[in-house]
Amino acid sequence: MEGILHWAAVLGLAALMANVFLAGLVVFFERRNPASTWAWLLVLFFIPILGFLIYMIFGRNGRREKMFREKAKYDQEVYYKYLFRNVRSVEKIQTQKSIVENHGRLRGAEYLTDLAHLHLNSGNWMTFNNRVQYFSNGKEKFHALVQDIRKAKKFIHLEYYIWRGDELGTRLVEELAKKAAEGVEVRLLYDGIGNSRLPKHFFDKLHAAGGYTAAFLPRFIVRLNYRNHRKLCIIDGEAGYIGGFNVGDEYLGVTKRYGPWRDAHLRIEGDALDQMQIRFIMDWNFTSEKSRVPLEEHYFPKKQQFEGIKTQIVSSGPDTQWKNVRNGYFKMINEAIDHVYLTTPYFVPDDGIFEALRVAALSGLDVRIIIPGNPDHLFVYWASMSYLGELLEAGVRCYQYEKGFIHSKTLLVDSCVASVGTANMDIRSFDLNFEVNAFLYDGKFTKELEAGFQNDLKSCVEITKDWYSRRKWWFKVKESIARLISPML
């Protein structure tokens, strides 16, 4: 008996020492946010060994992983080849910043020079020749998408986080299969975890017609964190889609669980499509080595001339050096001089974004935030409420959307500049997921989005300080627990 106790003590001590060592790795070798570090240290110390396994699955820093560093290097090479091959003017590349500078700092007018410079410095090209259509309704968005698919003559490139095997998903696959049978190049990139429940042979009809599909980091448990949350579609280099809608019946607002679905998506024509196309090519070639897309001219056709909404397509994720979309959000909030309107289904900001919103409100700006009142992830909802409670004290006005589910990811500032895309206002989108947003510098278009925001407020219940102060004790407990580990979400 004594021998058993002796070896149990030895094994226990070894497990403790191993856990301390592994915890040390988090502190000294992962350059992460201190709040995130402390949250993970709690897990590692209080759940020995198992805590480290949880960390390996959910906590690793994607930018430090070799596969993503190699992808970032490959992406940069492809991107600069694209610039010199398709822009065709080295001088135009060199003078991009001066073009932006010449427009000046037009406060309250068309766009903010500093924000444009920020994205230029992270390799996101400014385009001046774009026509943009906005969708908040899934039926209208997917009707337009189907019409564009039917008109395709050369290629259809799609990239989606979720593609359901339901009525809408099946109908779109049938439409794509028809075009593939006609000789149109069809490629569909979907996330491996986001679509893990798809029937094994769901895309057989498309494959049989000559189409291609690829799963981004499929079903590897150690890759649960690094999800391709991007949503892109490019058709013949003439029309493209970017925004919040995935493919599934719930996005049409016809399911009982969520009811009416409110989202934000863009249809773009013009030069910004080339940025979306190069993003797709880089992601596809990382995922599918057997059927790589070459960097050829016909993927970047000459564009029709439009009045011109100035647009930057900005990507971020473990494959980018900087947190580009997050930094764009931060800059927009800090540059605001009148109002900030934010809609996000998940609100778990990092310290910088949180302070920027609080300082904006304390400075007298009109800061308003809409989150869902019918959340799809309760744990994230409780964490969101804890952050909103603090912002209420600073004068931020917070709302819960009650007419179904709101999935929009939009940030609107001063009737001047807007961001619409895939990135939520949360740490997961900032640090772990692959995201892509459109930043639009146009007063008229931003006012259109702001009108939609004001209309959404009619379907909201305001979260007042009085309401928040009267919440039940058990709600406070849930908030506190969710807030404590929110850096790990």
N, C-alpha and C positions, 0 to 999 in steps of 0.2 A: 504493500500500500504506500509506504514511504517512497519507494522508487517511482511509483506512478505520479505522486505529488511532486517529486523532484523534477521529473521530466516535464510535467505540466507547467511548473514554475519557469523552467528554462525556456520552453516554447513560448510562454506568455511574455517573458522578458524579451525574447528575440522578436516576437511580433510587435511589441511596443517600440523597440529600437528601430525596427524596420519602418514602422509608421512614422517615427520622429524623422528618420532620414528622408522618407518620401515627402513628408510635410515640408522639410527643408528645401527640397527641390522646387516646390511651389513658390516659396518665399524668395529664393536666391536666383533661380533660373528662369522664372516666368515673369516678364515685366508687365504685370497686369495691374489694374486698378486696385488700390489698397483695400477698398471695401470688398471687392471680389476675392482678394487674397485672404482676408480674415474670414469670410464666409466659408471658403474652401478649407481653411485651417480647422474650423470648427468641425466640419465633416470628417476630416482626416484624423483628428485627435479623438473624437468621440465615437467614431465607427472604424476602428482599426482594420486594415487590410481591405475590407469591403468598401470603406470610404475611398481608398485609392483606386479601386476598380471603377467606382462611380465617377471619380475624377477623370480617369482615362477615357471613359465613354462620353462624359458631358462637359468636362472642364478644360480640355487642352486648348492651347492657343494655336488656331489654325495658321496664322501667319508664320509661325515658327516650324511648321511641318514641311519636310523636304518636298513633298509632292506639290504643295501650293507655291512654294518658292520657285520651283521649276516652271509651274504654270505661269506665274507672274513674269518670269524671264521670257518665256515663249510668247506670252501676250504682248509684251513690250516690243519684241522683235517684229511680230506680225503687224502691230499697230503702226510702227514707224515705216515699215514697208508699204503699208496701205497709204500713209500720208504722202510719201514721195511718189508713189505710183498713181494715185488717184487724184490728189490735189494738183499734182503735176507742176507745182511751182514752189521751189524752195523759198523764194522771196515771200510768197504768201504765208508760208508757215512762220517765217521769222518775224513777219509784221502782224501776226494775229493779235498779240497783246497791244500793239499800238493802235490797231483798228478799234479794239474795245476802248482803249484810253481816249481816243478821239471823240467818242460819244459822250464822254464826261460823266460826272457824278450827278445824274439828274434825279434828285430826291423827289419822290412822289410821281416821277414820270415813268419812263419805260424800263429802265433796269439799273441795277446797282453794280458799278464798275468793279468794286472790290470782290464781290461774289463771283463775277465772271473770271477775274484773275485767279481766284482761288482754284476754280475748276480747271483753268488752263494749265496751272502749275502742276496739277495732278494728271495731266495728259488728256483732258476732255475738251474736244474741239468745239469752238463756237460756230454755229450755223445761222445764217441770216435769212434763208429762203425756205420758209416752211408754211404750210397751211395745216391748221390743227382743229380737229373736231372733238368735242368732249361728250362722254357717255357716263351717265349715272345709273342707267337701267340696263340690266343684263339682256333683256329681250332685244332692245335696240342695238346693243353692241354686237351680239352674236348674229343678228340679222345682217348687219353691215359686213361682218367678217365673212359670212357665208357668201354674200354677193361678191366680195373681192376674191374669194377662193375660186368661185366659178369663172371669174374673168381671167384667172392666171394663165399665162402662156409659157413661162420659162421656169420659175421656181417658187416654192412655198417653203419658208423656213419658220418653224414654230418652236418655242421654248416655254414650258409651263411647269410650275411647281406641282400642281394637282391636275390630273386628267381622269375624271370619273368614268367608270364603265357603265354609266346610266344612259338615259335616253339622249341627252345632249351630247355626251361623249361619243356614243355610238353613231349618232347622226353626222358629227363632224368627221369621224374616221371614214364613214361612207363617202362623204364629199371629197375627202383627200384621196381616197382610193380611186375615185373616178378620174381625178386630175392626173394621178400617177399613171393610170392606164392610158391616158392620152399622151403620155410622154413628158409631162411636167415633172421636174425634180421636186420631190416632196421629202423633207427631213423634219422629224419631230423629236425634240429632246425633252425628256421629262425626268423629274427627280425620283431617285430610286426608293427613298423612304416615303415621300409624299404619295407615291403610287404603289406601295407595297401590296395593297389589296386588290390591284387590278387582276382580272383573270389572266392566266398564263398565256393564253392564245388570243388575247383581245385584239392585238394589232395584226393578226394573220392576214386578214383581208387586205390591209394596206401593204404588207410585205409582198403578198402574192401579185399585187398590181405594180410592184416595182418601187414602192416607197421605202424609206429608211426610218428606223427609230433607234434611240439610244437612251439608256438609263444612267443618270448622273449619280455616281457613287452608290450603287445598288446594294441594299440589305447588308451592309457591313456594320455590325453593332458598334465598332469603334469609330464609325463615321456618322453617328446619329446627329451630331451637332452641325455638321457642315452641309447645310441643305441649299440647293439651288432654288431660291425663292423668286428668281427672275421670271417675268412673263413678257415674252416678245413674240411678235409675228411680223415677218417681212415678206411681201408678195411682189415678185418681179422687180423689186427695187423701186416700186412706184407707190405703194401704200404699206403702212405698218401700224402695229398696235402695241401700246405699252400701258401698264397700269395695274390695277388690283384684281381684276377678274381672273379666276382660274376657270377650268372647264368642268362643269357639273350642273346638275339640275338645281341645286340650292342657289347658284348664282343667277338663276332666272327668277328666283323668288317664289318658287312653286312648292317648296317643301314645308311640312308642318313644323319642323324643329325651329326654323329661323323665320319663316314667313317672308314678307317683302324684303328684298335684298338691296341695300344702297351701297354703291361703290363708286370708284372714279377710274376712268380709263380714257385713253386718247387714241384717236386715229390720226396719223401724221402722213403728210405728203411733203416731199422736199428733201433738202440736203441732210437733215437729221437722220434720215433713213440709213445713210451710209454708216453712221455711228452705231445704229442698231444692228446693221448687217455685220459689221466687224466684230461686235460683241458676240453675236451668235456664232460666227465662224470660230472665234477663240474658244468658246465653251464647247462647241461640237467637237472640235479637233482634240481637245483635252479628253473628251469622253470616248470618242470613237476613232481609234487609230486605223481601223480597217477601211473606213470610207471617209477619209479626210476631205474637207472642202478646200480646194485650191484658191489662192488669192488671185482671181481672174477678173478681167474688166467687166464681163457681163453681169456680175453681181453688184456692180456699182454704175448703173446706167446714168446718163446725163438727165438731169431733172428739169421738169417744167418750172417756169418762173412764176412765183406768187408774190403777193404783197409783202409777205415776210414776217413771221413771228420768230423772234430770235430765240434759239433753243440750244441747250447743251444736254446731251445724253450722258449721264454720269453713273458709272458703275462703282460698286465697292464690295469688299468681301475679303476672305483669306488670300485672294489672288491679287490684291492691290496693296501698295505700300502704305497708303493712308486710308483713314475712315472717311472716304470721300463724301458719301451722302450725309453722314452724321455731321461732318464739318460744314457742309452746305447748309444744313438745318441751323447749326449753331451761328453761322455767319448771318443768315437771314434774320434770325431773332435779334441778334446784336445790332444789326443795321437798321432795324425798324424805328420809325419816328412817330407813327400814329397808331397802328393796330397790327395784331398778330392773330390769325385764325388757324387753328390746328384741328384736324380730324384724324383720329387714329383708333383702330380697334384695340390696340395694346399700348398702354402708357406706363412704361418702366424706364424712365430716362436715366442717363448717367448724371454725374454730379454737375458737369459743365452745362448740359442742356437744361437741367433743373434750375440752376442758378441764373441762367440767361433768361428763362421765362419769369422767374421771380423778380429779377432786377427790372425787366421790362415793365412788369405790372407796377412795381414800386415807383418807377419813373413816370407813371401816369398814363402809360399806353393802355389801349383797350386790348386785353389778352383774353381770348376765349378758346376753350377746348371742348370738343365733343368726343365722348367715348360711347360704346354700346351700353344700353340698359339691359339688353338680353345677351350677356356674354357667352362666348363659346368655350372659354377657358376660365373657370371660376377662380383658380389660384392667381392668375395674372390680374383678374378683375380686382381681387382684394388688395394686391400690391398697388395697382393703379389708384385705388381709392385712398391709400395711405399717402401717396405723393400729392394727389389732388387736394387732400385735406390741408396740407401745408401751404399749397399755392393759394388756397382760398384766403388765408391770412394775409397774403401779399396783395390781394385784390384781383387775382385771376378769377374769371367767371367760368364755371365748369358745368357741363351738361351731360345728361344721359339720353341717348336716342332711343325712343320707345316704339317707333313704327317699324317693327321688324329688326333686322340686324344691319349695322353700318360697318362697312369693311374698308371705307375710303382711307387712303394715306395721302393727305394733302396738307400743305403748309402755304398759307397765303399772307403776304405782307404788303401793307400800305397801298393796295390797289395797283401794285407795281410789278411784283415778281411772284411766281408760283412754282411749287414743286408738286408733281404728281408722279407716283410710281409704285414700287413694290415694298419699300422700306417702311416698317412701322417705327413709331417713336419708342423703341425699346432697345435694351442692351443686346439682345439676340440679333436684331437686324444690324446693329452697329458693329458687332464684333465677330459674329459667327456665320451668318448667312451670306449667300451671294445675292446681291440686290442690284437693281437698276432703276433710276429715276430720270424723269425729264424735268429740267429747270427751264422755265419759260419767262422771258423778259418782255412782257407786253401788257400795257395798262388795260387795254380793252378786254383782252382775254382773261386777265386776272379778275377784273370786275365781274365777268360772267361767272367765274368760279365762286367769287364772293357772294354773288346773288344766290347761288345754290346753297352756300353755307348758311346764309340768312334764312333761306326757306327751310333748311333742315332744323333750324332752331325751333320752328313751329311744331316740330314733332318730338321735341325734347322736354325733359323735366330738368329744371335747374337744380344743381346741387348747392344749396345755400349753406352758409356757416351755421345757421340755426338747425337745419336738417342734420348736418354733419355732427353737431354737438349732441344730438339726441339719439345717435345710433346705439344699438344694443351692445352689451358687454362682450357677447360672443363674436359680434362683428369686429370689435376692436381687437380681440385675440387673433382672429383670422388675419386681419390687417398686419398686426405686429409680426406674426410668423412669416407671412408672405413677404413683408418688407425686409425682414432679416436676411432671407436667402434670395431676394430679388436679384442681386448681382450675379447669381448663378443661373438665372432663368434663361 
